[in-house]
Structure formats: C-alpha cells, structure tokens
Amino acid sequence: MTQPARPPPVRRLLVIGIGAGDPALMTMQAAEAVAALDVVLLVDKGEHGQDLADVRQEILRRHGRRPPARSIELRDGTRDPALAYDEAVARWHGERVVAFERALRDEVADGETAGILVWGDPSLYDSTLRIVDQVVERGNVDVQHTVIPGVSSLQLLAARHRIPLNRIGRAVHITTGRLLRQGLPPGVDDAVVMLDAAVSFTTLVGEGFEIFWGASLGTPDELLVAGPLDDVADQIVALRAQARARLGWVFDIYLLRRLERA
Ligand SMILES: C[S@@+](CC[C@H](N)C(=O)[O-])C[C@H]1O[C@@H](n2cnc3c(N)ncnc32)[C@H](O)[C@@H]1O
C-alpha cells in the first residue's frame, strides 16, 4: 500500500513586532510567538545596537521558553558611504539576504520555528520583510513566514502626545528626515518624520507649522515637546543634542502639522 505523500517539512519564521521601546508594549500575540521559538535570529546593529539588544534580551527573558531558544547572531553589514545611496542600500541588503539564508539553512532544522524580533512594527522603515521575501524568492531554503504586528513609534508618538495623527478626513504623510530636506510635497499639511539624524524640521521654521516631537519613547529617557515650530525648534535641537551626548545616540520622531491660517 502506498503511503500518502507528506508535504516536505519546512522551517517556520516568525517576524515579530516587539513595540518601539518598552517591553510592556508587546502584544499577547507577540509574546505567544516568542514563547514558540526554537531559534532567535539576532541582528547586530552596530552603534546603538546595545540598547536595542538589551530590550530584546529582556523580552526573551520575560516571554521566551525554558530552556532558552538558541540565539544566532547575524552581523549587520554597513552602508558604504562611498557609493550612491540606492546602490549602497541594495548591496547592504544583499549581504543580509545571504546571512539570513545561511542562518535559516544551517542553524534551523526542518520543522523548527525561528523568529526575528523587529523594533516597533515590521511594516515601517524596516527591511526585514524585504529581505525575507528575497530569501523566499531565491528558493535555496524552504521557509514559511508569518508577520506579527507590533506597536510602532508612530503610534507611541500619538499616544504620548494624546493626539490623533490625522485631522478629520485628512491625510498624513510619512517620511524621513532626508526627504523632508527636499521640502514637503505640494498639498501635504501633516507629516510624520522618522529617521532624522539632522533635525530637518529646522528647515521649516517660519513656514507656519506646529510640531509634536518625541525621543526615546517608551524608555526611561523619553522626551516630549509640542508647540508652534517657531517657538520650540531651538529647545528641541538643544534637548536632542543633550540626549545624544548623554546616551551616545537618540531615536526621535515627530508630527509636523501646518497651522490653519486665521
Ligand atoms: C529603522 S526605523 C524603525 C521604525 C520601527 N519599525 C517602528 O515601527 O517604529 C527607526 C526610526 O523609528 C523611530 N523610532 C523608533 N523607535 C523610537 C522610539 N522609541 N522613540 C522615538 N522614535 C523612535 C525613529 O524615527 C527612528 O529613527
């Protein structure tokens, strides 16, 4: 008698959003996913990696199974500043694809579940899902992945300032400091800015905006400032510089909202 064909065993990969700062921001689904992991893939992020790594370790300690899941460290490459931005990013992602593929193939057995803990939510300014897609496309390792959403810094910013991000029936643009320096697109009155290492909001002083700014949200070093941009820009620049000097790095995010003309 012939046996029914069994599907080949695959490796499962859970891409888990862990929230953007406080380990208590983990959803119950994310906590359950962490508890299911046999292997954790940890990406070492250089400069500010230690603080982020500490949060991940705390999450594994609180929610991971006993004995702990195996941890595999993947060294993150760096963007080559000598190359054009797009080319540098493509090359850096390519290195990460190979590292992910190798780890999944060599360190995770068929039938096991691996996980990667993504800061905030994986849908926002994070390349993990693009990298996993490329691993799947290359077809060198059989992997099925699931995404568990997390609380993003965007939501945390709105919650801390106790504001909705949009005005009634209006749009909100999400962008980066680098793009903000080229100006907001025509018709954009509300924009959330992330990944801004260069206080790019200062380019809009005198243009009729208010700002809701937050740094190190969800951590003991959290900073919040809100008000007309012309009044508070200098204060934010100073606070950011002090935080950077004290901590060595700083994550900040802000909403810019064009003031209604009277
Ligand atoms: C690489 S992106 C990752 C975003 C993340 N996936 C999310 O959902 O928030 C990093 C940027 O997110 C923002 N960010 C992340 N965590 C933050 C926090 N705790 N406080 C303030 N901004 C944060 C900053 O703009 C930072 O430059």
The ligand as an SDF file (V2000), in Angstrom:
LIG
                    3D

 27 29  0  0  0  0  0  0  0  0999 V2000
   14.6740   51.9870   11.4180 C   0  0  0  0  0  0  0  0  0  0  0  0
   13.2540   52.8900   11.8810 S   0  0  0  0  0  0  0  0  0  0  0  0
   12.3200   51.6390   12.6400 C   0  0  0  0  0  0  0  0  0  0  0  0
   10.8830   52.0270   12.8860 C   0  0  0  0  0  0  0  0  0  0  0  0
   10.1040   50.9230   13.5890 C   0  0  0  0  0  0  0  0  0  0  0  0
    9.8930   49.7890   12.7010 N   0  0  0  0  0  0  0  0  0  0  0  0
    8.7700   51.4040   14.1210 C   0  0  0  0  0  0  0  0  0  0  0  0
    7.7400   50.7650   13.8370 O   0  0  0  0  0  0  0  0  0  0  0  0
    8.7550   52.3770   14.8800 O   0  0  0  0  0  0  0  0  0  0  0  0
   13.9160   53.7900   13.2370 C   0  0  0  0  0  0  0  0  0  0  0  0
   13.2120   55.1420   13.4110 C   0  0  0  0  0  0  0  0  0  0  0  0
   11.9850   54.9270   14.0870 O   0  0  0  0  0  0  0  0  0  0  0  0
   11.7480   55.9660   15.0240 C   0  0  0  0  0  0  0  0  0  0  0  0
   11.7420   55.3600   16.3800 N   0  0  0  0  0  0  0  0  0  0  0  0
   11.8100   54.0530   16.6620 C   0  0  0  0  0  0  0  0  0  0  0  0
   11.7050   53.8440   17.9790 N   0  0  0  0  0  0  0  0  0  0  0  0
   11.5680   55.0580   18.5500 C   0  0  0  0  0  0  0  0  0  0  0  0
   11.4160   55.4900   19.8840 C   0  0  0  0  0  0  0  0  0  0  0  0
   11.3670   54.6260   20.9020 N   0  0  0  0  0  0  0  0  0  0  0  0
   11.3070   56.8190   20.1130 N   0  0  0  0  0  0  0  0  0  0  0  0
   11.3140   57.7190   19.0910 C   0  0  0  0  0  0  0  0  0  0  0  0
   11.4600   57.3580   17.8070 N   0  0  0  0  0  0  0  0  0  0  0  0
   11.5820   56.0390   17.5310 C   0  0  0  0  0  0  0  0  0  0  0  0
   12.8710   56.9710   14.8260 C   0  0  0  0  0  0  0  0  0  0  0  0
   12.4460   57.9310   13.8680 O   0  0  0  0  0  0  0  0  0  0  0  0
   13.9790   56.1160   14.2770 C   0  0  0  0  0  0  0  0  0  0  0  0
   14.8980   56.8840   13.5300 O   0  0  0  0  0  0  0  0  0  0  0  0
  1  2  1  0
  2  3  1  0
  2 10  1  0
  3  4  1  0
  4  5  1  0
  5  6  1  0
  5  7  1  0
  7  8  2  0
  7  9  1  0
 10 11  1  0
 11 12  1  0
 11 26  1  0
 12 13  1  0
 13 14  1  0
 13 24  1  0
 14 15  1  0
 14 23  1  0
 15 16  2  0
 16 17  1  0
 17 18  1  0
 17 23  2  0
 18 19  1  0
 18 20  2  0
 20 21  1  0
 21 22  2  0
 22 23  1  0
 24 25  1  0
 24 26  1  0
 26 27  1  0
M  CHG  2   2   1   9  -1
M  END
$$$$
